[in-house]
Amino acid sequence: MNAPRVSGDWLHSEDTQAVLAMLARAGFHAFCVGGCVRNALLGVPVSDVDIATDALPETVSALADLAGLRAVPTGIEHGTVTVVSGGTGYEVTTFRHDIETFGRHARVAFSIDLRADAARRDFTMNALYARADGHVIDPLGKGLADLRARRVRFVGTAENRIEEDYLRILRFFRFCAQYGDPAQGFDPQAVAACAAHAAQLENLSRERVGAEMRRLLGAPDPAPSVAAMEETGVLAHVLPGAAPDALARLVALEAAAGGAGVGAGGWIRRLAALGGEGAAERLRLSRTAAQDLQRLRAAMTGKAGPAELGYRLGAALGRDAALARAAQAGTALADGWETAIERGAAAEFPLRPVDLMPQLQGAALGAALKRAKEHWIAQDFAPGRDELVQLALSSPSTERPA
């Protein structure tokens, strides 16, 4: 198989080339590695550029100073120096191999052997390197073939890779959702190792688990991976009580709705449909995300129509609630549901407190406004100001000041 070349702004930018050149000028190897090479070959956006080199960390720092770049020792004990070039940070890591692993952490030895560096990476598709001119190197001879086949496989033995960091269980399923070919199924060796060590997920920090789950649920179609997680017992250790079938129905509804704004926040909608006990705490969601999840789940158990969902939740969250509720119930969405949500989100309650004063004040005023608003919503936002004033002032339950 002929080795390809990669290209793109991420590689050819002056900032990236400056870091690669500072190492090459001093006689060291310098390769872009991992996600940037993988994504470029797949034709998907590249966000971060990591660099591997045979230069020792202190040498990298010294070379950065000589080149007028800033070096930050972000992970120097593991061989990583962040070199800031043109305002962009590049993690430059010395070739290394693990001597002893302790879950997420490892005792490493630095190396000049590119193949040894590749052998310690998680998946074969991440063990790909690119020179400054874009020429791709596959030291293990498996990464390019697996990437082209969209086959997610651990480097070496899945058991060993997982024992080095149990988060790789979730990372495996996330990679299958993002980069794998569902038609090929899941690597049996990897699935067996994930099942064998599923209970270890309970010992990981919730922040790390939550970050992986957000990425997984943000994949184009996470349903096959989540179903496999349930079959292996992994899901029960992450989100006990979750319902993968509802997630699969939601993905289908999203596709039928033309994507329905999956976007960066679509993972919350999918989490709402998936369910699971204590999701906000188990995944250590931010306060905003936890509040959105709570509002979605409350709306999913209610009977509000699309227009009311739009009014109460806004257009974006209203769409999420309608989709998630239909997925959970296994029902179709009504014709014109998106238009109704937009109409509800744009509706403005025509009654103001001053419209009922001085006849009503205090608690009586608040109760009357609430009753009028509920009537207005129930009547599909049709009643005008005058009708609502009459309703509020004529309510027999309204207490007026003596």
N, C-alpha and C positions, 0 to 999 in steps of 0.2 A: 504494500500500500504506500503510495507516494505521500510524503509528508506535505501537508498544506501550509499555506501562509495565512496569517491573520493581519488585519489592518483596521483602521478606524481612528477617530480623533483621540481616543484614550491612549493609543500607542504612539501616534505620530506627534502628539502635542510637545511643545518645547519643554514643558515641565517634566513629563515622563522621560523624554530622551536625555534631559540633563542629569537625572539620577542614574540612568543606565550608563551614560558616558563617563560620569565621574568614577565609576567602578572599572569600566573597560580601559580607560586611560592609564590606570594604575596596574593593569595586567590581570584583573580579576574577571571571573565570569559574572554575567548579570542577565537574569532571565525574568520575564514576567511569568507568573505562575498561577495556577488554580482557576478561580472563578472568572477572571478576566479573559483567559484563553478559552475556557469552556464556553462562556457566553458569546464571545466573538465568533467561534466556530459554529454555534447554533443560530447566530444572527439575532440574538436578543441583546438588550442594552447592557452595557458594562458600567457598574457603579464604582467599584474600588479596584485599584491596581496594586497587587502585591508583587514583590520582587524577591527572588532568591539569588544568593551569591555565595562564593567560596571565601569571601573576605570575612574576617572575624568582626564581631560587633564593634570593638574599639577602633578597628581600622575603618569601618564604615563611618563612624562618627568623625574621625580625623579627616577622612576624605571629604565629607560633607562640609566641614569647616573650611577646608582649602578651596572648595568650589563655591563658597559663599552661600551655602545652603544651611538650614537649621536642622540639627539632629536632636531628637528627643528619645531618651532611653526607656521606651514604653514597656518593653519586655526583654530587657537585656539579658536576664538570667536564662532565658530560653532562646537567645540569639537574635532578638528583634529590636531594631532601631527604626523609629519613624523619622523619615527624612522629609522635611517640608520644602517643596519646590513650587514657587509661584503661588503660594497659598494652599496647595494641595498636599495632603500627607500621604506618603508612600511607606508601607511597612516593608522594610528591607530585612530579611531573615537569612542568617547563615545556614548553609547546608548542614543538616544534622541527622542523627538517628537516636532513637530512644534506647537508653540503657536499662531503665526501670520505670514503670508507670504506676501512678497512684490515682486511678480514676481519671479525673480531668487533668491532673498534673503529671509531669514526667521529669525524670532526670535524663538530660540529653548530653550527647557528646557531639561536638562540631566535627564537620567532615569536609572533604574536598570531592566527595563522590556524589555526583548528581543522582545516580541510580539509588543510592542509599537514602537520599533525601526523598525521592519519589516513593520509596517503599514504606515510608512512615505516614503517608497521607491516607485520608479516609477512603475515598472512592477512586476508581481508576480514571474516571473522567475529570477528576481534579488533579491528577498526577501528570498534567501536561504543561509544558514550558514553551515560551516563545522568546526568541532573540530580539534584539532591537530592530532588526529588519523584518520581523514578523514570521520568520521561519520557525515552525513548530517542531518540538522534540518530544518524543514519547519514550522515555527511558525504560519503562516496563514492557513496552510493546503491546499493551492492551487498551490503553486509554482511548486512542483514536477509533479503534474498531467498536468499542463499547459506546462511545459517544455517538458515532454514526448510526448505530443500531438503537440508540436511546435505551441502553441497557445499564441499569444502576447496579454496580457490583463493588463490594469492598475490595481494597487492595489486600492481597494475601488472604488470610483467614478471617472470615467475618467475626468469629468468636474472639480472636485477639484484638481486632480493631474496636469492638464494642466494649471489651473489658478495659480498654484504655480510657474510654469516656462513654458512659452509658447514655449520654444525650444523643449519641450516634444512632440509637434506636429510632428516635423521633426524626432525626436528620435523614435516615434512610427512607422512611415513608414520605417525608417532605420532598426529597429529591425525586422519588418515583413519581410524585404528583406534578412536580415542576418540569422534570427533564425526561422522565421515563416514557416508554410506549406501553399503554395499558394492554394492548393486544398480546404483548409478550408475557404478561403476568409478572410475578415477583421472583427474584432469585431465591431458590429454595434454601440454599445455605444461609443466606442472610435472614430469611424469615424464621428459620429454626433457631438461629442465634438470638434474634430479637425476642422470640417467645420464651427462650430459656432464661433470659435476663430481665424480663419485663418488670418484675418486682423491684428491681434496682432503681427504677424511675422515681419511686417514692422518696429516695434519698437525695435527689437533685434539688437545686434551688428552684423555687417556683418561678423566679424571673426568667431563668434559662428555659424552663419548660414552656412558659407562656410565650416567649419570643419565637420558639420553634413552631408552636401551634398556630400563632398568628400568621406565620409565613406559610404553613401548610394550608390553612383555610383560605389564604389569599391566592392559592394556585388556581389555574384555569379550571381544573376539575379535581378536587380533593377527595371525592366520594370513594373511588376504588381504594385509595390508600387508607382512608378511615375505616372502610369495611374490613380491610386486611388487618388493621390494628385491632378491631374487635375480635376477629377470628383467632388472633395470636394471644389475646389477653392483655395486649398493651393498652388499649383504650380504657379498660377498667381501672388501670392505675393512674390514668391521666384525668379522665372525665367519667367517673362511675355514673351509670344511668343514662348515658348518651344514646341517641337513636340514629345510627348511620343511615337507615332507610329514609328518614326525613331529609337528611342532607342530600342524598341522591335525588330525591324529588325536587328539592330546591334548585339544584344545579340545572335540572331539566327545565324548570320554570324560568330560570334566568335566561337560558338559551332561547326559549320561546319568546321571551320579552326583549330579545335583542341585546342581551347582556345586562340590562336593567341596572346599569351603574355599579358593576361588581367593584371596580376601582380599589383604592387603598383601604376604604372602610368596609368593603363587602364582607370581610372576615367576621365582623360583629354580627351581621345578619345570619351568616352561616352558623356561627356559634349559637345564636338564639334558636335556630331550627334544630341543630344537633342536640341541644339540651345538655344535661349533665348536672350533677349535684355540686353546688358550691363553685361554679365555674369562675366567678370573679375572683375568689380568693385562691383557688387552686392554680389559676394562671396568672395571678398577681396583676390583674388589669389595672390600668390607670383609673383615677376617679371618674374621668369623663367617659371612658369606655364602659366602666361598670354601670354608670348611670344609664347610658344608652342601652346596654343589655337588659337592665331592669325594666326600662320603659318598653322595650320591644316585647319582652316576655309577658308583661302585663297586658299589652295590646293584643297579643296573640291569644290570650284567654278570654278576651272580651268579644262583643258582638258589633263593634263599631264598623260602619261601612267605610269604603275607600275615602269618601269626601271627609268624613269625620276624622279618620286617621290622619289625613293631610292637615286638617285644622289643628288637631291636638299635638301632632308630632312634627309638623313641617313636612315639606315635600320629600326630602331624602329619607328620613326615618320612617315616614308614612309608607313609602314604597317598600322599605325593608320589612316593615310589619306585615303588610299585605302579602308579600311573597313568602315570608317565613310561616305565617299562619296557614296559608294554603298548602305549603309543603308539609307541615306537621299534620294537618287534617286530611291530606291526600285529596284535596278538591281543586277544581279549576278556578282560575281567576275570571271575574265577570268582565264582559266586554266593556271597554272604556274605563277600566279601573285606574289607569295612569292619569287620564284626563280628569277624572273625578278627584283624585288626590291633589293634583295641581290646583284645581278649583277650590278645594277646601283649604289648601295652604295659603291661597291668595285672599280668602274671605276675611272680612274685618267686622267684628261685632259692632253694630251701629249704636248701641246704647252706652251712655256714659253716666257716671255717678251723678253729675250735675243735672242730668235730665230728670232725676227722681227727687231732687232736693227743692225746697226744704221739707216736702211731705214725708220723706223717709230719711233717717240718719242712722249712723252706727251699725249695729248688728242687723237691724231690720233692713237697712239699705243693702248690705252685703248679701243677705239672703234673697232679697228680691232680684238683684242683679244676677245671682247665680241661677235662680229659677228661670229668669228670662233668657239667659244664655242657653240653658239646656233645652228650652223650648225652641229657640232659634236653630240650634244644631239639629234637633229632631225633625224640624221642618225644612231641612236641607238649605238653611241659611236664607230662606225666602222672606220671613217677616221683616218689615221695615221698622224704623225708629218709633213711629207713632203707635203701631200695633203693640210693640214691646213695652212702651210706656204704660199703655192701658192695661196690659197683662200684669205688669209689675205692681201697679197701684191698686188693682182690683183683687189681688190675691187675698183670699180669706185668712191665709196662714201668716200674712205679714203683720207684724206688730208695729203700730205707729206710736210715736210719742204722744203722751197726753197733752 
